[in-house]
Amino acid sequence: MYDVVFSDRAQSDVRRLDRATARRVIGKLRWLAENFEATKLTALTGPKQGQFRLRVGDYRVVYVVDRKKREIEVYRVRHRREVYRD
């Protein structure tokens, strides 16, 4: 099982979500941490190369994986039209 770590920015993003969406995001991240080895990752390209995304309805979770530490570091949790803008 992998540990999930949130950046300050990601924590702020999750706090802005409504309660139901936040629960779905947290649940999906928990599922990813438990099933990481059996999951096909969706990699980002261009300037965000090395990062991955997780789809949760209309929201996207952008994260990086450290396999040595067995850690998933979440960078952003935003609506799909906003998440890739920075």
N, C-alpha and C positions, 0 to 999 in steps of 0.2 A: 504494500500500500504506500502511496505517495502522500506527502504532507502538502497542504495548500496554504500558501502565504500570500497575503494581500499587500500591495503597495499602498501608500497613503492615498494616492489618487483613486485607486480601485475601491478602497474603503469608502471614500467620499461618494463615488459613483453608486455603490450599493445602498448607501443611506438615502440617496435621492429617489430610489425606486419605490413604487408602492409595495406594500407588504407581500402581496401574492406573487409579484414578479421576483422580488428579492428571495423569497422561499424557493421558487423554481430555479433561480440561478445557483443558490447555495446547494440545493439538492443535486443539480446537474454536476457541479464541481465535486461534490462528495462521490457521486457515481464515477466520475472520471478518475478520481484518486484511487478508488477501489478496483477499477477495471482498466487501469492505464495500459498494461502490457497487451491487452487484447483489443485495444482501441486503435483505429486508424486516425492519425492526426491530420488536420487540415492546416497546411503551412501557408503563411503569407509570403508575398513576393515583393520585390522592389525594395524601398528603404526599410521596410519592416521584415526583411528576410531574417530568419532565425526565430521568429515569433509564430505562434499558432493561434487559431481561433476556435471557439466553441459556440455553436448556435443554440440559443434558448429562445424560441419563438422569434420575435422581432428584435431581440437583443443579442449582442455578441460579446463574448468574453475573450479578451486578447491576453495571452499568457506565454511564458517561457518555461522550458523544462530543464532542470538540472538533474541528469540521471545519476550522477555520482552521489549527490545528496538525497536523491529520491524526493525531489521537491518540485512543485508546480507553483510558479510565482505569477500571480494575476496582476496585470498592469492596468487594464481598462475594462469597464462593464458599462456599455452604452447602447443606445438604440442603433440599429444597423446603418442609418443614414448619417450618424455622427461619429461613430467609433474610429474611423480611419482618417479623420481630418487633421490630426496633429502630428 
